[in-house]
């Protein structure tokens, strides 16, 4: 007896431990956790962040253009046979060229005197050059400004993409919430349709119904089964998209906490109580990320035009160049008498470069940049019209869905009242079970339509909230 109790306790402990282990390996993700995972794992956001980091490096490169560029060149050569060998002078030639007077000229001896040992086998060359821009018609400062503006655009892209993914994630999660609610209603409705088929088949056997009525009941049941399968496929696709967005592998419906939906839906009610005119003005104020980016692109085009004007004909760039060099057979400062040998050089020069004539290419480039500025203005205006249309479309959609939800509430109330009446008549013997089942199916259909309209309303409100960011 004691042994049985002991083994029972061991088995129970193993089962409890296994259950706890399985729970620990299936985390429950809240909305905040999923948003954080998106920011940390989403490939598109990670790519944009890398592009932003590279744009910051471009800004630093542009700042470096204001300072000098210093280059060092060094070379060393070993010559097996130097081109200049040792040099000798005949001593007799020196003696004969001199005037000796009464003492008389010495007797020639044919002796040679070495006056140069020849080049050494090594040769070193060093050159240090410095190039510093003096005046460039504002091209370098404008380049710095241009790259700063591009970096700001990259940052705005990150913000816009993050907000877009946040809205997309909320939309998919709320879609899962409502699709799951519809699935539960379909499960309930399926019990009624299955019972309807059974009742119809029994009535056919007793001669109360035609075979066509039984077939119609089976068709309704099969349509419901197909609808459930389509709904499950939609939910699977939504979960896969959420997993792709967040980078969470093996995500399941059971891993998601949907407690946030109630708060979000309550926010929709407050949103739709606002003034649509003021909201539209807020959308078009320029704070919206897409409009902000287009404004930044317009500024980039204007800066690019300024840079192009700096390259116009007869606008010279002025630069200071300094070079110092050494060329000798020894390493600098090691060679004997290096100062006297004058192997070192220092040069300072002012350079000027200007385009005199290029067939009008520079002028056409300026015109091209002006055209890009006008295009940026047109794109901005087109975006304002698109945002206005989108806002009004989604606002009207949300209002219509709200009215349809109220309409479905009335239909549900009517169907519940009808169901109670049919049930009472059936229990009293004046009605049929088919009538009761039909009323219940009617109520389920109204509930499903209500959930669909709630989903459409949520999608429209999330879009409006995104436009207002």
C-alpha positions in Angstrom: 0.0 0.0 0.0 2.8 2.4 1.0 4.6 1.5 -2.2 1.6 2.3 -4.4 1.2 5.7 -2.6 5.0 6.4 -3.2 4.8 5.6 -7.0 1.6 7.7 -7.3 3.4 10.6 -5.7 6.3 10.2 -8.1 4.1 10.1 -11.2 2.1 13.1 -10.0 5.3 15.1 -9.4 6.6 14.2 -12.9 3.3 15.3 -14.5 3.3 18.6 -12.6 6.9 19.3 -13.5 6.2 18.5 -17.2 3.2 20.8 -17.1 5.2 23.7 -15.6 8.0 23.1 -18.1 5.7 23.3 -21.0 4.2 26.5 -19.7 7.6 28.1 -19.2 8.5 27.2 -22.8 5.4 28.9 -24.2 5.6 32.6 -23.3 2.6 34.9 -23.3 3.3 38.0 -25.3 1.5 41.3 -24.5 1.2 44.1 -27.0 4.2 45.9 -25.5 6.3 42.8 -25.8 5.4 42.3 -29.4 6.1 46.0 -30.2 9.5 45.7 -28.5 10.3 42.5 -30.4 9.4 44.3 -33.7 11.8 47.1 -33.0 14.6 44.7 -32.1 14.1 42.0 -34.7 12.3 43.3 -37.8 14.8 43.2 -40.7 13.4 46.4 -42.4 13.9 48.4 -39.3 17.3 47.0 -38.7 18.3 47.9 -42.3 17.0 51.4 -41.9 19.0 51.8 -38.7 22.2 50.7 -40.5 21.4 53.2 -43.3 21.0 55.9 -40.7 24.4 55.0 -39.2 26.0 55.2 -42.6 24.4 58.6 -43.2 26.0 59.9 -40.0 29.4 58.7 -41.3 28.7 60.7 -44.5 28.1 63.8 -42.4 31.5 63.3 -40.7 33.1 62.9 -44.2 31.5 66.2 -45.3 32.8 68.0 -42.2 36.3 66.6 -43.0 36.1 68.5 -46.3 36.6 71.8 -44.4 40.0 70.7 -43.1 43.2 69.9 -44.9 44.2 66.7 -46.6 47.7 65.5 -45.7 49.5 62.8 -47.8 52.8 61.2 -47.1 54.8 59.4 -49.8 58.0 57.4 -49.0 60.2 55.1 -51.0 63.5 53.4 -50.6 65.7 52.0 -53.4 68.7 49.7 -53.2 71.0 50.0 -56.4 73.3 47.1 -57.1 75.3 49.3 -59.5 74.8 53.0 -58.8 74.7 55.1 -61.9 77.5 57.4 -60.7 80.7 55.7 -59.6 83.9 57.0 -58.0 85.6 60.1 -59.5 89.4 60.5 -59.8 91.7 63.5 -60.9 95.2 63.1 -62.3 97.6 64.8 -60.0 99.9 65.7 -62.9 97.1 67.7 -64.5 96.7 69.7 -61.3 100.5 70.2 -61.1 100.7 71.4 -64.7 97.9 73.9 -64.3 99.7 75.6 -61.5 102.5 78.3 -61.8 105.5 77.2 -59.8 107.9 80.2 -60.4 111.7 79.8 -59.8 111.3 76.6 -57.7 110.4 74.7 -60.8 107.6 72.3 -61.5 107.7 68.9 -59.7 108.4 65.8 -61.7 105.2 64.1 -63.0 104.5 60.8 -61.2 101.2 59.7 -62.9 99.4 59.7 -59.5 95.5 59.9 -59.3 93.6 61.5 -56.5 90.1 60.3 -55.5 87.7 63.2 -55.2 84.3 61.4 -55.0 83.6 58.0 -53.6 80.5 57.5 -55.9 76.8 57.2 -55.1 75.8 54.9 -52.3 73.7 51.8 -53.0 70.7 53.2 -51.2 68.3 56.1 -52.2 65.4 57.4 -50.1 62.6 59.7 -51.1 60.1 61.4 -48.8 57.3 63.8 -49.7 54.7 65.4 -47.3 51.9 67.3 -49.0 49.0 69.4 -47.6 46.0 70.6 -49.5 43.6 73.0 -47.8 40.5 74.5 -49.5 40.4 78.3 -49.1 37.2 79.3 -51.1 34.7 77.0 -52.8 31.6 79.2 -53.3 29.9 77.5 -50.4 30.0 73.9 -51.9 31.6 72.3 -48.8 29.2 74.0 -46.2 26.3 73.1 -48.4 27.5 69.6 -48.7 27.6 69.3 -44.9 24.0 70.7 -44.8 22.9 68.2 -47.5 24.3 65.2 -45.7 22.7 66.3 -42.5 19.3 66.6 -44.2 19.7 63.1 -45.7 20.5 61.8 -42.2 17.4 63.5 -40.9 15.4 61.8 -43.7 16.8 58.4 -42.6 15.8 59.1 -39.1 12.3 60.1 -40.2 12.1 56.8 -42.2 12.8 54.9 -39.0 10.1 56.7 -37.2 7.6 56.3 -40.0 8.4 52.6 -40.4 8.1 52.0 -36.7 4.7 53.7 -36.5 3.6 51.8 -39.6 4.6 48.4 -38.1 2.9 49.4 -34.8 -0.3 50.1 -36.6 0.0 47.0 -38.7 0.7 44.8 -35.6 -2.3 46.2 -33.8 -4.5 45.7 -36.9 -3.4 42.1 -37.2 -3.9 41.3 -33.5 -7.3 42.9 -33.4 -8.2 41.0 -36.5 -7.2 37.8 -34.8 -9.3 38.8 -31.8 -12.5 39.3 -33.9 -11.8 36.3 -36.2 -11.6 34.1 -33.1 -14.8 35.6 -31.8 -16.5 34.8 -35.1 -15.0 31.3 -35.0 -16.7 30.7 -31.6 -20.0 31.8 -33.0 -19.6 29.6 -36.0 -18.9 26.6 -33.7 -22.2 27.4 -31.9 -24.0 27.8 -35.2 -22.7 24.5 -36.4 -24.4 22.7 -33.5 -27.6 24.2 -34.7 -27.1 23.3 -38.4 -26.1 19.8 -37.5 -29.2 19.4 -35.4 -31.2 21.0 -38.3 -29.9 18.2 -40.6 -30.9 15.5 -38.1 -34.4 17.0 -37.7 -34.8 17.4 -41.4 -33.8 13.8 -42.1 -36.2 12.5 -39.4 -39.0 14.7 -40.9 -38.2 13.3 -44.4 -38.6 9.8 -43.2 -41.9 10.6 -41.6 -43.1 12.4 -44.7 -43.2 15.8 -43.1 -40.4 17.3 -45.4 -39.3 16.9 -48.9 -35.9 15.6 -49.8 -35.0 19.0 -51.3 -35.4 20.6 -47.8 -33.0 18.1 -46.4 -30.5 18.8 -49.1 -30.8 22.6 -48.4 -30.1 21.9 -44.7 -27.0 19.9 -45.6 -25.9 22.6 -48.0 -26.2 25.2 -45.2 -24.2 22.9 -42.9 -21.5 22.4 -45.5 -21.3 26.2 -46.2 -20.7 26.7 -42.6 -18.0 24.1 -42.5 -16.2 25.8 -45.4 -16.6 29.2 -43.8 -14.9 27.8 -40.6 -12.0 26.4 -42.6 -11.5 29.7 -44.5 -11.6 31.6 -41.2 -9.0 29.3 -39.7 -6.8 29.8 -42.7 -7.1 33.6 -42.3 -6.1 33.4 -38.6 -3.1 31.2 -39.5 -2.0 33.8 -42.1 -2.4 36.6 -39.6 -0.3 34.8 -37.0 2.4 34.1 -39.6 2.5 37.7 -40.5 2.8 38.7 -36.8 5.6 36.2 -36.4 7.4 37.6 -39.4 7.0 41.2 -38.2 8.2 40.5 -34.7 10.8 37.9 -35.5 9.3 35.5 -33.0 9.5 31.9 -34.2 6.8 29.3 -33.4 4.3 32.0 -32.4 0.8 30.6 -31.7 -2.6 32.1 -31.0 -2.4 30.9 -27.4 0.8 32.8 -26.9 -0.8 36.2 -27.4 -2.5 38.2 -24.6 -5.5 40.1 -26.1 -6.4 42.1 -22.9 -5.4 45.3 -24.7 -8.3 45.1 -27.2 -10.9 46.4 -24.7 -8.8 49.5 -24.0 -8.1 50.1 -27.6 -11.7 49.8 -28.6 -12.7 52.2 -25.9 -10.2 54.6 -27.4 -12.0 54.3 -30.8 -15.2 55.5 -29.2 -13.4 58.6 -27.9 -11.7 59.1 -31.3 -15.0 59.1 -33.2 -16.4 61.8 -30.8 -13.8 64.3 -32.1 -14.2 67.0 -34.7 -13.3 65.6 -38.1 -12.3 69.1 -39.4 -9.8 69.7 -36.7 -8.5 66.1 -37.1 -8.0 66.7 -40.9 -6.1 69.9 -40.2 -3.9 68.0 -37.7 -3.2 65.4 -40.4 -2.2 68.0 -42.9 -0.2 70.2 -40.5 3.1 68.7 -41.5 3.8 66.6 -38.4 2.6 63.5 -40.1 5.7 61.4 -40.9 5.1 61.1 -44.7 4.5 64.8 -45.1 7.5 65.6 -42.9 9.7 63.4 -45.1 8.5 65.1 -48.2 9.3 68.5 -46.7 12.8 67.2 -45.9 13.2 66.0 -49.5 12.2 69.4 -50.7 14.9 71.0 -48.5 17.4 68.5 -49.9 16.6 69.5 -53.5 17.0 73.2 -52.6 20.4 72.5 -51.0 21.5 70.4 -54.1 20.5 73.4 -56.2 22.9 75.6 -54.2 25.7 73.2 -54.6 25.1 73.0 -58.4 25.3 76.8 -58.6 28.7 76.7 -57.0 30.0 74.7 -60.0 28.8 77.3 -62.6 31.3 78.7 -65.1 33.8 81.3 -64.1 33.5 80.4 -60.4 37.0 79.4 -59.4 37.9 77.2 -56.4 40.9 78.4 -54.5 43.1 76.0 -52.5 46.4 76.2 -50.6 49.0 73.6 -51.2 52.2 73.0 -49.2 54.8 70.3 -50.0 58.0 69.3 -48.2 60.3 66.6 -49.5 63.6 64.9 -49.1 65.7 62.9 -51.6 69.0 61.4 -50.6 71.1 58.3 -49.9 70.5 58.2 -46.2 67.4 58.4 -44.0 66.5 62.0 -43.1 68.5 63.6 -40.3 70.9 60.6 -40.3 72.9 61.7 -43.4 76.1 63.5 -42.5 76.0 67.3 -43.3 72.4 67.0 -44.4 71.7 70.7 -44.0 74.6 71.7 -46.2 73.8 69.1 -48.9 70.4 70.8 -49.4 68.5 67.6 -50.1 65.4 69.1 -48.5 62.7 71.2 -50.2 59.6 73.2 -49.0 57.1 74.7 -51.4 54.0 76.8 -50.8 51.5 77.5 -53.6 48.0 78.8 -54.2 45.9 76.9 -56.7 42.9 78.1 -58.7 40.6 76.0 -60.8 37.6 77.2 -62.7 35.5 75.9 -65.7 35.6 78.4 -68.5 33.4 76.6 -71.0 31.8 73.1 -71.0 29.0 73.5 -73.6 26.5 74.6 -71.0 26.5 71.4 -68.9 26.8 73.3 -65.6 24.0 75.6 -66.4 21.8 72.7 -67.4 22.6 70.9 -64.2 21.4 74.0 -62.3 18.2 73.9 -64.3 17.8 70.2 -63.6 18.1 70.8 -59.8 15.5 73.6 -60.0 13.2 71.1 -61.7 13.8 68.6 -58.9 12.8 71.3 -56.4 9.5 71.9 -58.2 8.9 68.1 -58.4 9.4 67.8 -54.7 6.8 70.6 -54.2 4.3 68.7 -56.4 4.9 65.5 -54.6 4.2 67.2 -51.3 1.0 68.7 -52.6 -0.1 65.4 -54.0 0.6 63.7 -50.7 -1.6 66.2 -48.9 -4.5 65.5 -51.2 -3.9 61.7 -50.7 -3.8 62.1 -46.9 -7.0 64.2 -47.0 -8.8 61.6 -49.1 -7.6 58.7 -46.9 -8.6 60.4 -43.7 -12.1 61.3 -44.9 -12.6 57.8 -46.4 -11.6 56.1 -43.2 -13.7 58.5 -41.1 -16.8 57.8 -43.1 -16.1 54.1 -43.0 -15.8 54.1 -39.2 -19.1 56.1 -38.9 -20.9 53.7 -41.2 -19.6 50.7 -39.3 -20.7 52.2 -36.1 -24.3 52.5 -37.4 -24.1 49.0 -38.8 -23.1 47.7 -35.4 -26.1 49.4 -33.8 -28.2 47.9 -36.5 -26.9 44.4 -35.8 -27.5 44.9 -32.1 -31.2 45.5 -32.9 -31.3 42.4 -35.1 -29.6 40.3 -32.3 -32.2 41.6 -29.9 -35.0 40.8 -32.3 -33.6 37.3 -33.0 -33.2 36.6 -29.2 -36.9 37.6 -28.7 -37.9 35.5 -31.7 -35.9 32.5 -30.3 -37.6 32.8 -26.9 -41.1 32.9 -28.6 -40.3 29.9 -30.9 -38.9 28.0 -27.9 -42.0 28.7 -25.9 -44.3 27.6 -28.8 -42.2 24.5 -29.3 -42.4 23.5 -25.7 -46.2 24.1 -25.7 -46.6 21.9 -28.7 -47.6 24.7 -31.2 -44.2 25.0 -33.0 -41.4 22.9 -34.4 -37.8 22.5 -33.4 -36.8 23.6 -36.9 -38.3 27.1 -36.2 -36.3 27.3 -33.0 -33.1 26.3 -34.7 -33.7 28.8 -37.6 -34.2 31.6 -35.0 -30.9 30.7 -33.3 -29.1 30.5 -36.6 -30.5 33.9 -37.5 -29.1 35.3 -34.2 -25.7 33.8 -34.8 -25.6 35.3 -38.3 -26.4 38.7 -36.8 -23.6 38.3 -34.2 -21.1 37.3 -36.9 -22.0 40.4 -39.0 -21.6 42.6 -35.9 -18.1 41.2 -35.3 -17.2 41.8 -39.0 -18.4 45.4 -38.8 -16.4 45.8 -35.5 -13.3 44.6 -37.3 -13.8 47.0 -40.2 -14.4 49.9 -37.7 -11.2 49.0 -35.8 -9.2 49.0 -39.0 -10.5 52.4 -40.0 -9.9 53.9 -36.6 -6.3 52.5 -36.5 -5.7 54.1 -39.8 -6.9 57.4 -38.5 -4.7 57.2 -35.4 -1.7 56.4 -37.7 -2.5 59.5 -39.8 -2.7 61.7 -36.6 0.8 60.6 -35.4 
